[in-house]
Amino acid sequence: MDFQSLTVTELKQGYQYRSQEAVYVCNYCQQTFETGRVYQFAEEMFLGKQAVEWHISEEHGGNFLQLLSNESKYNTLTDKQKQLLSAFQSGKKDAQIAEEMNVSHSTIRHQKFSFREKAKQAKLYLAIYENAFLGHLQEEIIPIHNGATMVDERYFMTIEEREQIINENFESLHPLKLKRLPKKEKKKIAILSRIIKEFVTGRTYGEDEIKEILVGIYDDYVTIRRYLIDYGYMNRTPDGKAYWVND
């Protein structure tokens, strides 16, 4: 899940709505559900919005579980905190949670208070951040992708910088065709961030499929493939037979 491109509301509900296509899209597998269309699951019938909600609940174990278990570097919750949040989300009474975790009732109350305080801090920070950068989107630093390796200044660039690098080094974006592969690391990262969009998250690719896609983009596909792995945009099995996008 590319959660960095989603709004807080989209993260909370587990899906996004694309108005131009009139579809609801699952954040976790990108399955779409059309507005106004009736979907049947088991013996029940659902319209688009209800269908994607049912899908997330039944196919992904619920949005809460997916968010809690997300392996992004931004999920800094400890195992104990995750255990507590799961217990709170289940609706259990504080006394029951305290007994199950072998702690005092007051400890559970204190932990609940701490979670609320962190939420307030996060809400205030988000409001301040969005006000600070409102109207300056072109100067906003692009979020670093989850699989990034050896994170340093190479990864810090604005939307405007990335677009300029892409325009200078690709002779065509539709279809994608790379003119040259620059030596500067920052430019390589910008180019790789565009190339990875040619692959579908959640899908496994064979070695021949990877070659076919990359050859169409750049003659030295082996180098591009190696960089996609080295810079954490893709993963592969040890034998190099299967590849997938690192989300």
Accessible surface in RSA format (square Angstrom, percent):
REM  Atomic radii and reference values for relative SASA: ProtOr
REM  Chains: A
REM  Algorithm: Lee & Richards
REM  Probe-radius: 1.40
REM  Slices: 20
REM RES _ NUM      All-atoms   Total-Side   Main-Chain    Non-polar    All polar
REM                ABS   REL    ABS   REL    ABS   REL    ABS   REL    ABS   REL
RES MET A   1    21.43  11.1   6.42   4.2  15.01  35.7   9.22   7.8  12.21  16.2
RES ASP A   2    91.75  64.3  80.44  80.1  11.31  26.7  39.23  92.3  52.52  52.4
RES PHE A   3    37.67  18.8  36.18  22.4   1.49   3.9  36.18  21.9   1.49   4.3
RES GLN A   4    45.88  25.7  16.99  12.4  28.89  68.8  17.03  36.3  28.85  21.9
RES SER A   5    83.23  70.3  45.77  61.1  37.46  86.3  44.84  95.5  38.39  53.8
RES LEU A   6    24.44  13.6   8.10   5.8  16.34  41.1   8.99   6.3  15.45  41.6
RES THR A   7    78.75  56.0  70.99  72.0   7.77  18.5  75.98 102.1   2.77   4.2
RES VAL A   8    78.02  51.3  74.52  67.5   3.50   8.4  74.52  64.7   3.50   9.5
RES THR A   9    85.92  61.1  84.88  86.0   1.04   2.5  48.81  65.6  37.11  56.1
RES GLU A  10    34.56  19.8  34.56  26.1   0.00   0.0   6.37  12.3  28.20  23.0
RES LEU A  11    37.13  20.7  37.07  26.5   0.06   0.1  37.13  26.1   0.00   0.0
RES LYS A  12   150.39  73.4 130.40  80.0  20.00  47.6  74.41  67.0  75.99  80.9
RES GLN A  13    61.21  34.2  44.56  32.6  16.65  39.6  23.62  50.3  37.59  28.5
RES GLY A  14     0.00   0.0   0.00   N/A   0.00   0.0   0.00   0.0   0.00   0.0
RES TYR A  15     8.51   4.0   8.51   4.8   0.00   0.0   4.63   3.5   3.88   4.8
RES GLN A  16    31.62  17.7  31.62  23.1   0.00   0.0   0.63   1.3  30.99  23.5
RES TYR A  17    96.48  45.0  74.06  42.1  22.41  58.3  54.72  41.1  41.76  51.5
RES ARG A  18    88.24  37.1  82.98  42.3   5.26  12.5  28.76  39.3  59.48  36.1
RES SER A  19    84.28  71.2  64.97  86.7  19.32  44.5  36.17  77.0  48.11  67.4
RES GLN A  20   184.03 102.9 143.17 104.6  40.86  97.3  53.50 113.9 130.53  99.0
RES GLU A  21   104.93  60.2  82.13  62.1  22.80  54.3  40.61  78.6  64.32  52.5
RES ALA A  22    40.03  36.8  39.23  60.5   0.80   1.8  39.23  55.3   0.80   2.1
RES VAL A  23    12.46   8.2  12.46  11.3   0.00   0.0  12.46  10.8   0.00   0.0
RES TYR A  24    35.46  16.6  35.46  20.2   0.00   0.0   7.88   5.9  27.58  34.0
RES VAL A  25     0.53   0.3   0.53   0.5   0.00   0.0   0.53   0.5   0.00   0.0
RES CYS A  26     0.00   0.0   0.00   0.0   0.00   0.0   0.00   0.0   0.00   0.0
RES ASN A  27     1.99   1.4   0.00   0.0   1.99   4.8   0.76   1.8   1.23   1.2
RES TYR A  28    42.48  19.8  11.99   6.8  30.49  79.3  12.83   9.6  29.65  36.6
RES CYS A  29    58.06  43.9  31.60  35.2  26.46  62.2  33.26  84.3  24.80  26.7
RES GLN A  30    73.10  40.9  62.51  45.7  10.59  25.2  34.82  74.1  38.28  29.0
RES GLN A  31    83.12  46.5  74.77  54.6   8.35  19.9  28.74  61.2  54.38  41.2
RES THR A  32    62.51  44.5  49.41  50.1  13.10  31.2  19.67  26.4  42.85  64.8
RES PHE A  33     0.90   0.4   0.90   0.6   0.00   0.0   0.90   0.5   0.00   0.0
RES GLU A  34    81.93  47.0  81.93  62.0   0.00   0.0  16.66  32.2  65.27  53.3
RES THR A  35    72.99  51.9  51.85  52.6  21.15  50.4  52.54  70.6  20.45  30.9
RES GLY A  36    57.61  71.0   0.00   N/A  57.61  71.0  31.36  86.1  26.25  58.8
RES ARG A  37   126.80  53.2 118.35  60.3   8.45  20.1  33.22  45.4  93.58  56.7
RES VAL A  38    78.17  51.4  56.82  51.4  21.35  51.4  56.82  49.4  21.35  57.9
RES TYR A  39    28.14  13.1  24.96  14.2   3.18   8.3  26.80  20.1   1.33   1.6
RES GLN A  40   114.49  64.0  86.18  63.0  28.31  67.4  19.01  40.5  95.48  72.4
RES PHE A  41    39.34  19.7  35.44  22.0   3.90  10.1  38.62  23.4   0.72   2.1
RES ALA A  42    90.08  82.8  47.21  72.9  42.86  97.5  66.68  93.9  23.40  62.0
RES GLU A  43   164.48  94.4 138.87 105.1  25.62  61.0  53.35 103.2 111.13  90.7
RES GLU A  44   102.91  59.1  99.07  75.0   3.83   9.1  33.80  65.4  69.11  56.4
RES MET A  45   116.86  60.5  90.13  59.7  26.72  63.6  84.49  71.8  32.36  42.9
RES PHE A  46    34.34  17.2  29.55  18.3   4.79  12.5  34.29  20.8   0.05   0.2
RES LEU A  47    91.39  50.9  88.82  63.5   2.57   6.5  88.82  62.4   2.57   6.9
RES GLY A  48     1.20   1.5   0.00   N/A   1.20   1.5   0.24   0.7   0.96   2.2
RES LYS A  49    93.71  45.7  91.85  56.4   1.86   4.4  34.30  30.9  59.41  63.3
RES GLN A  50    86.38  48.3  83.75  61.2   2.63   6.3  38.03  80.9  48.36  36.7
RES ALA A  51     0.00   0.0   0.00   0.0   0.00   0.0   0.00   0.0   0.00   0.0
RES VAL A  52     0.00   0.0   0.00   0.0   0.00   0.0   0.00   0.0   0.00   0.0
RES GLU A  53    74.94  43.0  66.66  50.4   8.28  19.7  28.63  55.4  46.31  37.8
RES TRP A  54    61.58  24.7  54.93  26.6   6.65  15.6  51.01  27.2  10.57  17.1
RES HIS A  55    10.14   5.5  10.14   7.0   0.00   0.0   6.00   6.2   4.14   4.8
RES ILE A  56     6.02   3.4   6.02   4.5   0.00   0.0   6.02   4.3   0.00   0.0
RES SER A  57    59.03  49.9  48.98  65.4  10.04  23.1  21.45  45.7  37.58  52.6
RES GLU A  58   103.57  59.5  73.83  55.9  29.75  70.8   8.15  15.8  95.43  77.9
RES GLU A  59   108.99  62.6  79.54  60.2  29.46  70.1  14.31  27.7  94.68  77.3
RES HIS A  60    35.13  19.2  27.22  18.9   7.91  20.2  23.28  24.0  11.85  13.8
RES GLY A  61    46.94  57.9   0.00   N/A  46.94  57.9  25.10  68.9  21.85  48.9
RES GLY A  62    16.93  20.9   0.00   N/A  16.93  20.9  16.93  46.5   0.00   0.0
RES ASN A  63    21.66  14.9  16.24  15.7   5.42  13.0  14.38  34.6   7.28   7.0
RES PHE A  64    66.86  33.4  60.57  37.5   6.28  16.4  63.08  38.2   3.78  10.8
RES LEU A  65    91.67  51.1  90.87  65.0   0.80   2.0  90.87  63.8   0.80   2.1
RES GLN A  66    49.45  27.7  46.23  33.8   3.22   7.7   0.00   0.0  49.45  37.5
RES LEU A  67    59.01  32.9  50.79  36.3   8.22  20.7  51.09  35.9   7.92  21.3
RES LEU A  68    18.28  10.2  14.92  10.7   3.35   8.4  17.87  12.6   0.40   1.1
RES SER A  69    60.84  51.4  45.61  60.9  15.23  35.1  37.67  80.2  23.17  32.5
RES ASN A  70    34.65  23.9  25.17  24.3   9.48  22.8  15.00  36.1  19.65  19.0
RES GLU A  71   172.26  98.9 135.00 102.1  37.27  88.7  57.03 110.3 115.23  94.1
RES SER A  72    11.08   9.4   1.79   2.4   9.29  21.4   4.14   8.8   6.94   9.7
RES LYS A  73    96.26  47.0  66.82  41.0  29.43  70.1  78.18  70.4  18.08  19.3
RES TYR A  74   113.23  52.9  89.91  51.2  23.32  60.7  75.63  56.8  37.60  46.4
RES ASN A  75    37.19  25.6  12.15  11.7  25.03  60.3  16.18  38.9  21.01  20.3
RES THR A  76   115.60  82.2  88.47  89.7  27.13  64.6  65.01  87.3  50.59  76.5
RES LEU A  77    59.54  33.2  47.02  33.6  12.52  31.5  47.41  33.3  12.13  32.7
RES THR A  78    75.57  53.7  68.02  69.0   7.55  18.0  71.81  96.4   3.76   5.7
RES ASP A  79   121.07  84.8 110.78 110.3  10.29  24.3  39.12  92.1  81.95  81.7
RES LYS A  80   116.22  56.7 112.18  68.8   4.04   9.6  77.94  70.2  38.28  40.8
RES GLN A  81    34.34  19.2  34.34  25.1   0.00   0.0   7.59  16.2  26.75  20.3
RES LYS A  82    53.84  26.3  53.58  32.9   0.26   0.6  20.75  18.7  33.09  35.3
RES GLN A  83    90.26  50.5  81.61  59.6   8.65  20.6  35.28  75.1  54.98  41.7
RES LEU A  84     5.72   3.2   5.72   4.1   0.00   0.0   5.72   4.0   0.00   0.0
RES LEU A  85    41.47  23.1  40.17  28.7   1.30   3.3  40.17  28.2   1.30   3.5
RES SER A  86    45.24  38.2  40.48  54.0   4.76  11.0  29.76  63.4  15.48  21.7
RES ALA A  87    13.06  12.0   8.60  13.3   4.46  10.1  12.67  17.8   0.39   1.0
RES PHE A  88    43.00  21.5  25.02  15.5  17.98  46.8  26.96  16.3  16.04  45.9
RES GLN A  89   109.26  61.1  80.15  58.6  29.11  69.3  28.16  59.9  81.10  61.5
RES SER A  90    67.40  57.0  28.24  37.7  39.16  90.2  36.54  77.8  30.85  43.2
RES GLY A  91    58.34  71.9   0.00   N/A  58.34  71.9  34.05  93.4  24.29  54.4
RES LYS A  92    80.19  39.1  64.12  39.3  16.07  38.3  36.73  33.1  43.46  46.3
RES LYS A  93   156.73  76.5 153.83  94.4   2.90   6.9  98.85  89.0  57.88  61.6
RES ASP A  94    27.71  19.4  23.25  23.1   4.46  10.6   6.75  15.9  20.96  20.9
RES ALA A  95    58.07  53.4  50.96  78.6   7.11  16.2  52.58  74.0   5.49  14.5
RES GLN A  96    78.66  44.0  74.33  54.3   4.34  10.3  27.11  57.7  51.55  39.1
RES ILE A  97     0.50   0.3   0.50   0.4   0.00   0.0   0.50   0.4   0.00   0.0
RES ALA A  98     6.32   5.8   5.98   9.2   0.33   0.8   5.98   8.4   0.33   0.9
RES GLU A  99   145.14  83.3 121.84  92.2  23.30  55.5  49.82  96.4  95.31  77.8
RES GLU A 100    97.47  56.0  59.56  45.1  37.91  90.3  41.71  80.7  55.76  45.5
RES MET A 101    27.11  14.0   8.56   5.7  18.55  44.2  14.57  12.4  12.54  16.6
RES ASN A 102   137.38  94.7 116.07 112.2  21.31  51.3  27.93  67.2 109.44 105.8
RES VAL A 103    62.66  41.2  40.47  36.6  22.19  53.5  51.25  44.5  11.41  31.0
RES SER A 104    59.61  50.4  44.34  59.2  15.27  35.2  49.77 106.0   9.84  13.8
RES HIS A 105    80.51  44.0  74.83  52.0   5.68  14.5  53.72  55.4  26.79  31.2
RES SER A 106    60.10  50.8  53.92  72.0   6.19  14.3  33.61  71.6  26.50  37.1
RES THR A 107    52.99  37.7  48.19  48.8   4.80  11.4  31.13  41.8  21.86  33.0
RES ILE A 108     1.19   0.7   1.19   0.9   0.00   0.0   1.19   0.9   0.00   0.0
RES ARG A 109   125.81  52.8 120.51  61.4   5.30  12.6  53.28  72.8  72.53  44.0
RES HIS A 110   110.45  60.4 104.64  72.7   5.81  14.9  69.63  71.8  40.82  47.5
RES GLN A 111    52.58  29.4  52.54  38.4   0.04   0.1   2.31   4.9  50.27  38.1
RES LYS A 112    66.66  32.5  66.32  40.7   0.34   0.8  35.08  31.6  31.58  33.6
RES PHE A 113   101.28  50.7 101.28  62.7   0.00   0.0 101.28  61.4   0.00   0.0
RES SER A 114    30.33  25.6  26.71  35.6   3.62   8.3  19.70  42.0  10.62  14.9
RES PHE A 115    31.21  15.6  26.24  16.3   4.97  12.9  26.75  16.2   4.45  12.7
RES ARG A 116   122.38  51.4 118.48  60.4   3.91   9.3  58.06  79.4  64.32  39.0
RES GLU A 117    56.20  32.3  55.86  42.3   0.34   0.8  14.58  28.2  41.62  34.0
RES LYS A 118   104.64  51.0 100.33  61.6   4.31  10.3  74.58  67.1  30.06  32.0
RES ALA A 119    59.46  54.7  47.98  74.0  11.49  26.1  56.27  79.2   3.19   8.5
RES LYS A 120   125.00  61.0 118.45  72.7   6.55  15.6  78.87  71.0  46.13  49.1
RES GLN A 121   120.29  67.3 110.82  81.0   9.46  22.5  45.40  96.6  74.88  56.8
RES ALA A 122    60.36  55.5  49.98  77.1  10.38  23.6  57.64  81.2   2.72   7.2
RES LYS A 123   155.00  75.6 147.93  90.8   7.06  16.8  95.83  86.3  59.17  63.0
RES LEU A 124   114.94  64.0 111.17  79.5   3.76   9.5 114.55  80.4   0.39   1.0
RES TYR A 125   141.31  66.0 139.10  79.1   2.21   5.7 108.88  81.8  32.43  40.0
RES LEU A 126    66.81  37.2  66.81  47.8   0.00   0.0  66.81  46.9   0.00   0.0
RES ALA A 127    47.20  43.4  40.54  62.6   6.66  15.1  46.78  65.9   0.41   1.1
RES ILE A 128   102.92  58.6  98.06  73.1   4.86  11.7 102.02  73.5   0.90   2.4
RES TYR A 129    68.66  32.1  64.94  36.9   3.72   9.7  52.60  39.5  16.06  19.8
RES GLU A 130    94.53  54.3  89.05  67.4   5.48  13.0  29.59  57.2  64.94  53.0
RES ASN A 131   112.30  77.4  93.10  90.0  19.20  46.2  23.77  57.2  88.53  85.6
RES ALA A 132    65.90  60.6  34.41  53.1  31.49  71.6  46.81  65.9  19.09  50.6
RES PHE A 133    78.99  39.5  78.43  48.6   0.56   1.5  78.86  47.8   0.13   0.4
RES LEU A 134   138.16  76.9 123.13  88.1  15.02  37.8 125.62  88.2  12.53  33.7
RES GLY A 135    68.94  85.0   0.00   N/A  68.94  85.0  38.40 105.4  30.53  68.4
RES HIS A 136    93.42  51.1  89.22  62.0   4.20  10.7  57.38  59.1  36.04  41.9
RES LEU A 137   112.72  62.8 109.90  78.6   2.82   7.1 109.90  77.2   2.82   7.6
RES GLN A 138   102.18  57.1 101.13  73.9   1.04   2.5  51.50 109.6  50.67  38.4
RES GLU A 139   111.69  64.1 102.51  77.5   9.18  21.9  32.05  62.0  79.64  65.0
RES GLU A 140    41.46  23.8  41.34  31.3   0.12   0.3   6.19  12.0  35.27  28.8
RES ILE A 141    84.13  47.9  75.13  56.0   8.99  21.7  75.13  54.1   8.99  24.4
RES ILE A 142    24.48  13.9  22.35  16.6   2.13   5.1  23.48  16.9   0.99   2.7
RES PRO A 143    71.49  52.1  50.39  45.9  21.09  76.7  60.27  49.8  11.22  69.7
RES ILE A 144    19.41  11.0  14.67  10.9   4.74  11.4  18.61  13.4   0.80   2.2
RES HIS A 145    37.29  20.4  31.83  22.1   5.47  14.0  33.00  34.0   4.30   5.0
RES ASN A 146    40.74  28.1  16.52  16.0  24.23  58.3   9.67  23.3  31.07  30.0
RES GLY A 147    13.14  16.2   0.00   N/A  13.14  16.2   8.28  22.7   4.86  10.9
RES ALA A 148    20.32  18.7   1.41   2.2  18.91  43.0   1.41   2.0  18.91  50.1
RES THR A 149    50.96  36.2  46.63  47.3   4.33  10.3  50.30  67.6   0.66   1.0
RES MET A 150   146.78  76.0 120.91  80.0  25.87  61.6  95.95  81.6  50.83  67.3
RES VAL A 151    71.11  46.8  40.57  36.7  30.54  73.6  40.57  35.2  30.54  82.8
RES ASP A 152    51.70  36.2  43.02  42.8   8.67  20.5  28.52  67.1  23.18  23.1
RES GLU A 153   128.53  73.8 123.74  93.6   4.79  11.4  62.73 121.3  65.80  53.7
RES ARG A 154    38.61  16.2  36.77  18.7   1.84   4.4  23.57  32.2  15.03   9.1
RES TYR A 155     9.56   4.5   3.60   2.0   5.96  15.5   3.58   2.7   5.99   7.4
RES PHE A 156    97.28  48.7  92.21  57.1   5.07  13.2  92.21  55.9   5.07  14.5
RES MET A 157     6.28   3.3   5.66   3.7   0.62   1.5   5.50   4.7   0.77   1.0
RES THR A 158    26.76  19.0  26.76  27.1   0.00   0.0  23.57  31.7   3.19   4.8
RES ILE A 159    51.49  29.3  51.49  38.4   0.00   0.0  51.49  37.1   0.00   0.0
RES GLU A 160   104.33  59.9 102.59  77.6   1.74   4.2  27.68  53.5  76.65  62.6
RES GLU A 161    68.97  39.6  66.56  50.4   2.42   5.8  31.16  60.3  37.82  30.9
RES ARG A 162    43.46  18.2  43.46  22.2   0.00   0.0   3.30   4.5  40.16  24.3
RES GLU A 163    74.15  42.6  74.15  56.1   0.00   0.0  29.94  57.9  44.21  36.1
RES GLN A 164   105.43  59.0 100.34  73.3   5.09  12.1  29.73  63.3  75.70  57.4
RES ILE A 165    14.06   8.0  14.06  10.5   0.00   0.0  14.06  10.1   0.00   0.0
RES ILE A 166     8.38   4.8   8.38   6.2   0.00   0.0   8.38   6.0   0.00   0.0
RES ASN A 167    95.59  65.9  75.72  73.2  19.87  47.8  28.20  67.9  67.38  65.1
RES GLU A 168    76.83  44.1  67.97  51.4   8.86  21.1  40.43  78.2  36.41  29.7
RES ASN A 169     5.20   3.6   5.20   5.0   0.00   0.0   0.00   0.0   5.20   5.0
RES PHE A 170    10.44   5.2   0.34   0.2  10.10  26.3   0.34   0.2  10.10  28.9
RES GLU A 171   112.95  64.8  76.32  57.7  36.62  87.2  21.32  41.2  91.62  74.8
RES SER A 172    36.62  30.9  28.11  37.5   8.51  19.6  28.99  61.7   7.63  10.7
RES LEU A 173    63.48  35.4  56.20  40.2   7.28  18.3  56.20  39.5   7.28  19.6
RES HIS A 174   161.76  88.4 131.32  91.3  30.45  77.9  90.71  93.5  71.05  82.7
RES PRO A 175   113.28  82.6 103.19  94.1  10.09  36.7 112.52  92.9   0.76   4.7
RES LEU A 176     7.38   4.1   1.00   0.7   6.38  16.0   1.00   0.7   6.38  17.2
RES LYS A 177    65.92  32.2  65.92  40.4   0.00   0.0  45.14  40.6  20.78  22.1
RES LEU A 178     5.76   3.2   0.00   0.0   5.76  14.5   0.00   0.0   5.76  15.5
RES LYS A 179    94.44  46.1  65.26  40.0  29.19  69.5  33.00  29.7  61.44  65.4
RES ARG A 180   118.83  49.9 117.03  59.7   1.80   4.3  50.92  69.6  67.90  41.2
RES LEU A 181    36.31  20.2  14.28  10.2  22.03  55.4  14.32  10.1  21.99  59.2
RES PRO A 182    18.35  13.4   8.99   8.2   9.36  34.0  17.83  14.7   0.52   3.2
RES LYS A 183   188.43  91.9 172.39 105.8  16.04  38.2 116.81 105.1  71.62  76.3
RES LYS A 184   143.03  69.8 135.92  83.4   7.12  16.9  88.42  79.6  54.61  58.2
RES GLU A 185    57.95  33.3  53.62  40.6   4.33  10.3  34.64  67.0  23.32  19.0
RES LYS A 186    66.53  32.5  64.62  39.7   1.90   4.5  36.60  32.9  29.93  31.9
RES LYS A 187    63.98  31.2  63.98  39.3   0.00   0.0  21.30  19.2  42.68  45.5
RES LYS A 188    23.52  11.5  23.52  14.4   0.00   0.0   3.84   3.5  19.68  21.0
RES ILE A 189     7.08   4.0   7.08   5.3   0.00   0.0   7.08   5.1   0.00   0.0
RES ALA A 190     0.45   0.4   0.00   0.0   0.45   1.0   0.45   0.6   0.00   0.0
RES ILE A 191     0.00   0.0   0.00   0.0   0.00   0.0   0.00   0.0   0.00   0.0
RES LEU A 192     0.04   0.0   0.04   0.0   0.00   0.0   0.04   0.0   0.00   0.0
RES SER A 193    17.40  14.7  15.13  20.2   2.27   5.2  14.81  31.5   2.59   3.6
RES ARG A 194    31.47  13.2  30.53  15.6   0.95   2.3   9.05  12.4  22.42  13.6
RES ILE A 195     0.00   0.0   0.00   0.0   0.00   0.0   0.00   0.0   0.00   0.0
RES ILE A 196    22.18  12.6  20.23  15.1   1.95   4.7  20.23  14.6   1.95   5.3
RES LYS A 197   131.84  64.3 101.05  62.0  30.79  73.3  69.60  62.6  62.24  66.3
RES GLU A 198    69.90  40.1  46.20  35.0  23.70  56.4   6.73  13.0  63.17  51.6
RES PHE A 199    11.18   5.6   0.00   0.0  11.18  29.1   0.41   0.3  10.77  30.8
RES VAL A 200    85.00  55.9  80.94  73.3   4.06   9.8  85.00  73.9   0.00   0.0
RES THR A 201    54.16  38.5  43.03  43.6  11.13  26.5  20.25  27.2  33.91  51.3
RES GLY A 202    75.45  93.0   0.00   N/A  75.45  93.0  39.87 109.4  35.58  79.7
RES ARG A 203   107.89  45.3 101.93  52.0   5.96  14.2  39.10  53.4  68.79  41.7
RES THR A 204    85.40  60.7  66.27  67.2  19.13  45.6  37.38  50.2  48.02  72.6
RES TYR A 205     3.64   1.7   3.45   2.0   0.18   0.5   1.48   1.1   2.16   2.7
RES GLY A 206    27.40  33.8   0.00   N/A  27.40  33.8  24.46  67.1   2.94   6.6
RES GLU A 207    66.88  38.4  63.56  48.1   3.32   7.9  16.94  32.8  49.94  40.8
RES ASP A 208   116.94  81.9 111.44 110.9   5.51  13.0  35.71  84.1  81.23  81.0
RES GLU A 209    62.86  36.1  61.17  46.3   1.69   4.0  34.07  65.9  28.79  23.5
RES ILE A 210     0.00   0.0   0.00   0.0   0.00   0.0   0.00   0.0   0.00   0.0
RES LYS A 211    95.10  46.4  95.10  58.3   0.00   0.0  40.80  36.7  54.29  57.8
RES GLU A 212   134.45  77.2 117.55  88.9  16.90  40.2  45.86  88.7  88.59  72.3
RES ILE A 213    52.47  29.9  42.78  31.9   9.69  23.4  49.30  35.5   3.17   8.6
RES LEU A 214     0.33   0.2   0.13   0.1   0.20   0.5   0.13   0.1   0.20   0.5
RES VAL A 215    61.12  40.2  59.04  53.5   2.08   5.0  59.04  51.3   2.08   5.6
RES GLY A 216    43.94  54.2   0.00   N/A  43.94  54.2  34.50  94.7   9.45  21.2
RES ILE A 217     6.79   3.9   6.79   5.1   0.00   0.0   6.79   4.9   0.00   0.0
RES TYR A 218    44.79  20.9  44.05  25.1   0.74   1.9  14.46  10.9  30.34  37.4
RES ASP A 219   121.21  84.9 102.44 102.0  18.77  44.4  37.27  87.7  83.94  83.7
RES ASP A 220    68.32  47.9  60.58  60.3   7.74  18.3  28.28  66.6  40.04  39.9
RES TYR A 221    41.76  19.5  41.72  23.7   0.04   0.1  18.36  13.8  23.41  28.9
RES VAL A 222    67.39  44.3  67.12  60.8   0.27   0.6  67.12  58.3   0.27   0.7
RES THR A 223    21.53  15.3  21.53  21.8   0.00   0.0   9.04  12.1  12.49  18.9
RES ILE A 224     0.68   0.4   0.68   0.5   0.00   0.0   0.68   0.5   0.00   0.0
RES ARG A 225    35.94  15.1  35.89  18.3   0.06   0.1   0.52   0.7  35.43  21.5
RES ARG A 226   108.24  45.4 106.57  54.3   1.67   4.0  50.09  68.5  58.14  35.2
RES TYR A 227    35.39  16.5  35.39  20.1   0.00   0.0  13.32  10.0  22.07  27.2
RES LEU A 228     0.13   0.1   0.13   0.1   0.00   0.0   0.13   0.1   0.00   0.0
RES ILE A 229    36.11  20.5  27.48  20.5   8.63  20.8  27.48  19.8   8.63  23.4
RES ASP A 230    71.11  49.8  57.44  57.2  13.67  32.3  23.06  54.3  48.04  47.9
RES TYR A 231    16.77   7.8  16.76   9.5   0.01   0.0  10.03   7.5   6.75   8.3
RES GLY A 232     4.57   5.6   0.00   N/A   4.57   5.6   4.57  12.6   0.00   0.0
RES TYR A 233    12.23   5.7  11.02   6.3   1.21   3.2   8.47   6.4   3.76   4.6
RES MET A 234     1.36   0.7   0.60   0.4   0.76   1.8   0.00   0.0   1.36   1.8
RES ASN A 235    55.51  38.3  54.04  52.2   1.47   3.5   7.57  18.2  47.94  46.3
RES ARG A 236   105.55  44.3  84.95  43.3  20.61  49.1   8.69  11.9  96.87  58.7
RES THR A 237    41.99  29.9  39.79  40.3   2.20   5.2  41.13  55.3   0.85   1.3
RES PRO A 238   149.88 109.2 105.32  96.0  44.56 162.0 118.59  97.9  31.29 194.5
RES ASP A 239    99.22  69.5  69.00  68.7  30.22  71.5  45.44 107.0  53.78  53.6
RES GLY A 240    10.72  13.2   0.00   N/A  10.72  13.2  10.54  28.9   0.17   0.4
RES LYS A 241   129.14  63.0 120.64  74.0   8.50  20.2  72.97  65.7  56.17  59.8
RES ALA A 242    21.80  20.0  21.80  33.6   0.00   0.0  21.80  30.7   0.00   0.0
RES TYR A 243     2.36   1.1   2.36   1.3   0.00   0.0   0.05   0.0   2.31   2.8
RES TRP A 244    85.77  34.4  85.77  41.5   0.00   0.0  71.28  38.0  14.49  23.5
RES VAL A 245    16.50  10.9  13.02  11.8   3.48   8.4  13.02  11.3   3.48   9.4
RES ASN A 246    41.14  28.4  30.84  29.8  10.30  24.8   1.27   3.0  39.87  38.5
RES ASP A 247    78.42  54.9  54.58  54.3  23.84  56.4  20.80  49.0  57.62  57.5
END  Absolute sums over single chains surface
CHAIN  1 A    15514.0      12951.7       2562.3       8520.4       6993.6
END  Absolute sums over all chains
TOTAL         15514.0      12951.7       2562.3       8520.4       6993.6
